[in-house]
Amino acid sequence: DDPEQGHFGDGLSEDLITDLSKIPDLLVISRLSSFTYKGKSVKIQQIAEELGVRYVLEGSVRKANGNVRINAQLIDAATGHHLWADRYDGNSSDIFALQDKITQKIAASLEVKLTQKEQTLLTQRETSNMEAYEAYLKGVAIVDSLRNDPEKFVESLSWFEKAIELDADYSQAYAALAETYIFGSLFGIQGKLEISTRLTRMRGMNYLQMAMKNPTNRAYRTASLVYTSRRQHEKAIDYGMKAIALAPNDYRTNAFMAQNLIYAGRPDEAVPFD
């Protein structure tokens, strides 16, 4: 019932989805679809059938007094059998290592062979500051709901700003700020902020410049959106492909890539990304 626990749990789930999406051999369902089952008593077979998946990962997380406990289990929906179930204990500073263990365990259980590059991508973290990470997760949980609500965009900004206050080199938080300002300007965030569209996008571009010092999937896809708006389609596609390379299954990245190709007059090529 603690909202802080809820934010942390949602953020951790989002991060695991993002990590798993970096593995090309896995098709990972987005948070938009998977989160609809949160808190509901639904049979695993029903979830698998509705989402068109073979395996379902479920679990819980508790955080208290600086300690974290994660319970996770991977289920083969076709048979109902558990491929594995485990409990992970540590303190808050261990959260990245715990996530890596879970992701690696899933890959091993599904007999997915990771290249060295993929292993490196899975273990890359943009911050070691736990407070900054938690602030970022809270912002992501709000802004990535795909509701395109200007008030939600504005609400998320303060969390991303807090993240970079705590870690001035947190590239993912800069990318999130850039995307929120630039993408949010398409849905009226400037009205809620009571500033001009020009100033809104300028702020976004300033944050994007910071994010591109150590570019992430979110930074590349935001850059692709900017170039699409300028009708520089080849650059938009180039940055879109760079984003796809870092997160092949990310739903928003694929959607942006489809949009880039459509605006470039290449709709047939957009179909696989849609």
C-alpha positions in Angstrom: 0.0 0.0 0.0 3.0 2.3 0.2 3.2 4.5 -3.0 7.0 4.6 -2.7 7.1 0.8 -2.9 4.7 0.9 -5.9 6.9 3.3 -7.8 10.0 1.3 -7.1 8.3 -2.0 -8.1 7.0 -0.5 -11.4 10.4 1.1 -12.1 12.2 -2.2 -11.5 9.8 -4.0 -13.8 10.3 -1.3 -16.5 14.0 -1.7 -16.2 13.9 -5.5 -16.5 11.7 -5.1 -19.6 14.2 -2.7 -21.0 17.2 -5.0 -20.3 15.5 -8.0 -21.8 14.5 -5.9 -24.8 18.2 -5.5 -25.6 18.5 -9.3 -26.4 17.7 -9.6 -30.2 16.6 -13.3 -29.8 13.8 -12.4 -27.4 10.5 -10.9 -28.2 9.5 -8.9 -25.1 6.1 -7.5 -24.5 6.0 -3.8 -23.6 5.0 -2.5 -20.1 1.9 -1.0 -21.7 0.5 -4.5 -22.3 2.1 -6.4 -19.4 1.2 -3.9 -16.7 -2.6 -4.4 -17.4 -2.3 -7.6 -15.4 -0.8 -5.9 -12.4 -2.7 -6.7 -9.2 -5.2 -9.0 -11.0 -5.8 -12.7 -10.4 -5.4 -14.0 -13.9 -4.2 -17.5 -15.0 -0.8 -17.6 -16.6 -2.2 -19.4 -19.6 -4.7 -16.7 -20.2 -2.0 -14.0 -20.1 0.2 -16.0 -22.5 -2.7 -16.5 -24.9 -3.8 -12.8 -24.9 -0.2 -11.5 -25.3 0.9 -14.2 -27.7 3.9 -15.3 -25.6 5.4 -18.6 -24.5 6.9 -17.5 -21.2 5.8 -15.3 -18.3 8.0 -13.7 -15.7 6.3 -12.7 -12.5 7.5 -11.6 -9.1 7.4 -9.1 -6.3 9.8 -6.7 -4.7 10.1 -5.3 -1.2 12.3 -2.5 0.0 12.8 -1.5 3.6 15.6 0.1 5.7 18.0 0.0 2.8 17.4 -3.7 2.0 15.8 -5.2 -1.1 14.2 -8.6 -1.6 13.1 -9.7 -5.1 11.1 -12.9 -5.7 10.9 -13.9 -9.3 9.8 -16.9 -11.3 9.8 -17.8 -15.0 6.9 -19.9 -16.1 6.4 -21.9 -19.3 2.8 -21.0 -20.0 2.3 -24.0 -22.4 2.9 -26.5 -19.6 2.5 -24.4 -16.4 5.9 -25.6 -15.3 8.4 -23.3 -13.5 11.7 -23.0 -15.5 13.1 -21.4 -12.4 12.1 -19.6 -9.2 14.5 -17.7 -7.0 14.8 -15.1 -4.3 17.4 -12.3 -4.4 18.4 -10.4 -1.3 20.7 -7.4 -1.0 20.8 -3.7 -0.1 19.7 -0.9 -2.2 23.1 -0.3 -3.6 23.1 -3.9 -5.0 19.9 -3.4 -7.1 21.8 -3.3 -10.4 23.7 -6.5 -9.7 20.4 -8.1 -8.7 18.8 -7.0 -12.0 21.7 -8.4 -13.9 21.4 -11.8 -12.2 17.7 -12.0 -13.1 18.3 -11.1 -16.7 21.2 -13.5 -17.1 19.1 -16.2 -15.5 16.3 -15.7 -17.9 18.6 -15.8 -20.9 20.2 -19.0 -19.6 16.9 -20.7 -18.9 15.7 -19.9 -22.4 19.0 -21.1 -23.8 19.7 -17.8 -25.4 23.4 -17.4 -26.2 24.6 -13.8 -25.7 27.4 -12.3 -27.6 30.0 -10.3 -25.8 28.5 -7.1 -27.0 25.0 -8.1 -25.8 26.5 -9.1 -22.4 28.1 -5.7 -22.2 24.9 -3.9 -23.1 23.0 -5.8 -20.4 25.3 -4.7 -17.7 25.8 -1.1 -18.7 24.4 1.3 -16.1 24.4 5.1 -16.5 24.5 5.8 -12.7 25.7 4.2 -9.5 23.7 6.7 -7.4 20.7 4.8 -6.0 18.7 7.9 -5.2 19.2 9.3 -8.7 18.2 5.9 -10.1 15.0 5.8 -8.1 14.1 9.4 -9.1 14.6 8.4 -12.7 12.4 5.3 -12.3 9.6 7.4 -10.8 9.7 9.7 -13.8 9.7 6.8 -16.3 6.8 5.1 -14.6 4.8 8.3 -15.1 5.9 9.4 -18.6 6.1 6.0 -20.3 2.5 5.2 -19.7 1.8 6.2 -23.3 -1.2 8.3 -22.2 0.4 11.4 -23.8 -1.1 13.4 -21.0 0.6 16.9 -20.7 0.0 16.9 -17.0 1.8 13.5 -16.7 4.7 14.8 -18.8 5.1 17.8 -16.5 4.8 15.6 -13.4 7.7 13.4 -14.7 10.0 16.4 -15.3 10.7 17.1 -11.6 11.8 13.5 -11.1 14.2 13.6 -14.0 15.5 16.9 -12.8 16.1 15.5 -9.4 18.0 12.6 -10.9 20.5 14.9 -12.6 20.8 17.0 -9.5 21.9 13.8 -7.7 24.2 12.7 -10.6 25.2 15.4 -13.1 26.5 12.7 -15.5 23.3 10.6 -15.6 22.9 10.4 -19.4 19.6 8.5 -19.3 18.0 11.1 -17.2 19.1 13.9 -19.6 17.7 11.8 -22.5 14.4 11.4 -20.6 14.2 15.2 -20.1 14.9 15.8 -23.7 12.3 13.3 -24.9 9.7 14.6 -22.4 10.1 18.2 -23.6 10.4 17.5 -27.3 7.8 14.7 -27.5 5.6 16.4 -25.0 5.5 19.6 -27.1 3.5 17.7 -29.6 0.8 17.1 -27.0 0.6 20.6 -25.3 3.1 20.3 -22.5 4.1 24.0 -23.2 0.6 25.0 -22.1 0.9 23.3 -18.8 4.4 24.9 -18.3 3.1 28.3 -19.5 6.0 28.8 -21.8 6.2 29.0 -25.6 6.6 26.0 -27.9 10.0 27.4 -29.0 11.3 27.6 -25.5 9.9 24.1 -24.7 11.8 22.6 -27.7 15.0 24.6 -26.9 15.0 23.1 -23.4 14.6 19.7 -24.9 17.5 20.3 -27.4 19.8 21.5 -24.6 19.1 18.3 -22.6 19.5 16.2 -25.8 22.9 17.7 -26.3 23.9 16.6 -22.8 22.4 13.1 -23.4 24.4 12.6 -26.6 27.7 12.8 -24.7 26.9 9.2 -23.8 24.0 8.2 -26.0 21.4 5.7 -25.0 18.5 4.2 -26.9 16.2 7.0 -25.5 18.7 9.7 -26.7 19.0 8.2 -30.2 15.2 7.9 -30.7 14.7 11.4 -29.5 17.3 12.6 -32.0 15.5 10.7 -34.7 12.2 12.4 -33.8 13.9 15.8 -34.1 15.3 15.1 -37.5 11.9 13.7 -38.7 10.3 17.0 -37.6 13.0 18.8 -39.7 12.3 16.5 -42.7 15.9 15.3 -42.6 14.7 11.8 -43.1 18.0 10.0 -43.7 19.4 11.3 -40.5 16.2 10.4 -38.7 16.4 6.8 -40.0 20.1 6.6 -39.1 19.5 7.6 -35.5 16.5 5.4 -35.4 18.6 2.4 -36.4 21.2 3.3 -33.7 18.4 3.3 -31.2 17.1 -0.1 -32.5 20.6 -1.6 -32.2 20.6 -0.7 -28.5 17.1 -2.0 -27.7 15.7 -4.2 -30.6 12.4 -4.9 -28.8 11.6 -1.5 -27.3 8.1 -0.7 -28.3 8.4 3.1 -28.5 11.7 2.9 -30.4 10.2 0.6 -33.0 7.2 2.9 -33.3 9.4 5.9 -33.9 11.4 4.0 -36.5 8.2 3.1 -38.3 7.1 6.7 -38.3 10.6 7.8 -39.6 10.2 5.5 -42.6 6.6 6.5 -43.3 7.5 10.2 -43.4 10.5 9.3 -45.6 8.1 7.8 -48.1 9.1 4.2 -47.4 6.0 2.7 -45.8 6.7 -0.9 -46.9 9.9 -0.8 -44.9 8.1 0.5 -41.8 5.8 -2.5 -41.5 8.3 -4.8 -39.6 8.8 -2.0 -37.0 5.1 -1.3 -36.4 
